[in-house]
Amino acid sequence: MSFENAMGDLNLPLPDCDLVAARNYSLDKLSMLKERIERSLDMLFTRLKSLHVDMDTKLLTEDGFPRSDIDVIQTRLVRVQIIRLRNDLKEVIDIVDFKIKDMFQEIKLKTNKVDPENRGAKWNCKQLISFAIVEEVEPNSPAAKAGLKSGDKILSFGHINVTNHKHLQSVATVVKSNIDRTIEIVVERNEANSPRVSLKLSPSTSWGGKGLLGCKITEIK
């Protein structure tokens, strides 16, 4: 199969992400763009799965020839699109975070009030209502290294919060899109001295156990 035919066979309606123009988008438009990218990433990972490969599957034999038991061309094409969309998604999330911080700064300047409990800044940490709970944290896993504990209730996971986690589907997408990158999360735990904790989590494929995080996350319903 030629490169051109493989591209046509993919038939994937991927979003056209103009990151320069996106800096001038409203938060609503940015949210829609982010969701389109996330849906496209889900679709691409599904395509990889249908090809019986993942992002780490070797495409060459030991003597350097393309493997004959998998579709090397389509796998490479899908991987390229995943890498591109991961970068686009990170950029869009950074733009959203910047706009949210800027919006709250403007509100603070307009109201000219000081909140002794810093509730405004905390609301900026993703409308702190727990939507998931951490279970079964594996030793030496990315979750354990980040400081996650069994029983922690997740208040925010990157840009994901109680309003947009889509039954944790969005959490899975963020994890897959940020392998070996840092995701900022906020958890609530039943400890008097630290009821709310901010952590940095880095999904990994090389920690030696199952999954990218090494923990089980369950939706709170």
C-alpha positions in Angstrom: 0.0 0.0 0.0 1.4 3.4 -0.9 1.6 6.4 1.5 -1.2 8.2 -0.4 -3.5 5.2 -0.5 -2.9 4.6 3.2 -3.8 8.2 4.0 -7.1 7.8 2.1 -7.9 4.5 3.7 -7.5 6.1 7.2 -10.5 8.4 6.5 -10.1 10.1 9.8 -11.9 13.5 10.2 -9.2 15.1 12.3 -9.7 18.7 13.5 -7.8 21.5 11.8 -6.2 23.2 14.8 -4.9 26.7 14.1 -3.1 27.4 17.4 -2.3 31.0 16.4 -6.0 31.7 15.9 -7.0 29.7 18.9 -5.3 32.2 21.2 -8.1 34.6 20.3 -10.9 32.1 20.8 -13.5 32.4 23.5 -13.4 29.8 26.3 -16.5 28.1 24.9 -14.9 27.8 21.4 -11.7 26.5 23.0 -13.7 24.0 25.0 -15.3 22.7 21.8 -11.9 22.5 20.0 -10.5 20.6 23.0 -13.3 18.1 22.9 -12.9 17.6 19.1 -9.2 16.9 19.6 -10.0 14.5 22.5 -12.6 12.6 20.4 -10.0 12.4 17.5 -7.4 11.0 19.9 -9.9 8.4 21.1 -10.6 7.5 17.5 -6.9 7.2 16.7 -6.1 5.0 19.7 -9.1 2.8 18.7 -7.6 2.5 15.2 -4.2 1.5 16.7 -5.9 -1.1 18.7 -7.7 -2.5 15.6 -4.2 -2.8 14.0 -3.1 -4.8 17.0 -0.4 -2.3 17.9 0.2 0.5 20.4 2.5 3.5 20.5 5.4 1.3 21.6 5.1 -1.7 19.3 8.2 -2.3 17.3 7.6 -2.0 13.5 10.9 -3.5 12.3 12.3 -7.0 12.6 15.6 -7.6 14.3 17.4 -7.4 11.0 15.8 -4.0 10.2 13.0 -4.9 7.8 9.4 -3.8 8.2 7.4 -6.5 10.0 5.0 -8.5 7.7 2.5 -9.3 10.4 1.3 -5.8 10.9 0.3 -2.8 8.7 3.5 -0.7 9.2 2.4 2.2 7.0 -1.0 2.8 8.7 0.6 2.3 12.1 3.1 5.0 11.4 0.5 7.4 10.0 -1.8 6.9 13.0 1.1 7.4 15.4 2.1 10.7 13.6 -1.4 12.0 14.0 -1.5 11.0 17.7 1.7 12.8 18.4 0.5 15.9 16.5 -2.8 16.0 18.3 -1.2 15.4 21.7 0.9 18.5 21.1 -2.1 20.5 19.9 -4.2 19.4 22.9 -1.5 20.4 25.3 -1.2 23.8 23.6 -5.0 24.3 23.7 -5.1 23.4 27.4 -2.3 25.9 28.1 -4.3 28.6 26.3 -7.4 27.7 28.3 -5.5 27.8 31.6 -4.0 31.2 30.7 -7.4 32.6 29.8 -9.0 31.3 33.0 -6.2 32.8 35.1 -6.5 36.1 33.2 -10.3 36.1 33.7 -10.0 35.7 37.4 -7.3 38.3 37.7 -9.6 40.8 35.9 -12.5 39.9 38.3 -10.2 40.4 41.3 -9.1 43.8 40.0 -12.7 44.8 39.3 -14.1 43.8 42.7 -10.9 45.0 44.5 -11.7 42.6 47.4 -9.4 40.3 49.3 -10.7 36.8 50.1 -9.0 35.7 53.3 -9.6 32.1 52.5 -8.4 32.5 48.9 -11.6 30.9 47.6 -11.2 32.6 44.2 -7.9 30.9 43.6 -9.2 27.6 44.7 -12.2 27.8 42.4 -9.7 28.3 39.7 -8.5 24.8 40.6 -11.4 23.3 38.8 -14.6 23.9 40.8 -13.5 21.7 43.6 -16.1 19.0 43.8 -14.8 15.5 43.9 -15.8 13.3 40.9 -13.6 10.2 41.3 -11.8 8.2 44.0 -8.4 6.6 43.8 -8.1 2.9 44.6 -5.4 0.2 44.7 -2.3 2.3 44.3 0.6 0.0 43.2 4.0 0.4 44.8 6.6 2.3 42.7 3.9 3.2 40.2 3.6 6.7 38.7 0.6 7.2 41.0 2.6 6.2 44.1 5.5 8.4 43.1 3.1 11.3 42.7 1.9 10.8 46.2 -1.5 9.5 45.4 -3.1 7.4 48.2 -6.0 4.9 48.2 -9.1 6.8 49.2 -8.0 10.2 47.7 -10.9 11.9 46.1 -10.1 13.7 42.8 -11.2 17.3 42.5 -9.3 18.1 39.3 -7.2 16.1 36.9 -5.4 18.5 34.6 -8.2 20.5 33.0 -10.8 17.8 33.9 -13.2 18.5 36.7 -16.7 17.5 37.8 -18.3 19.3 34.9 -16.5 17.6 32.0 -15.1 14.2 32.9 -17.7 12.3 30.9 -17.8 9.3 33.2 -13.9 9.4 33.4 -13.5 9.1 29.6 -11.9 12.5 29.5 -9.5 11.4 32.3 -8.4 8.4 30.2 -7.8 10.7 27.2 -5.7 13.1 29.2 -3.6 10.2 30.6 -3.0 8.8 27.1 -2.2 12.2 25.7 0.4 13.0 28.4 2.7 10.0 28.7 6.0 11.1 30.3 4.5 14.6 30.9 3.3 16.2 34.1 -0.4 16.4 34.9 -1.4 18.6 37.8 -4.1 17.1 39.9 -5.9 18.2 43.1 -7.2 15.6 45.6 -9.1 15.7 48.8 -8.1 13.3 51.5 -9.4 12.6 55.0 -6.5 14.2 56.9 -7.0 17.1 59.2 -3.6 18.7 58.4 -3.9 18.3 54.6 -7.5 18.0 53.5 -6.6 19.2 50.0 -3.4 18.4 48.2 -2.0 19.4 44.8 0.2 16.7 43.1 2.1 16.2 39.9 1.5 12.9 38.1 3.4 11.6 35.1 1.9 8.7 33.2 4.4 6.2 32.1 4.7 3.0 30.0 8.0 2.0 31.5 7.4 1.7 35.3 7.2 -2.1 35.1 3.5 -2.6 35.9 0.1 -2.6 34.3 -1.5 0.6 33.0 0.0 4.1 32.7 -0.7 5.2 36.3 -0.6 2.1 38.4 -3.8 2.8 40.2 -7.5 2.3 39.9 -9.7 5.4 39.5 -13.5 5.0 40.0 -16.2 7.5 39.3 -18.1 8.9 42.2 -21.8 8.8 41.4 
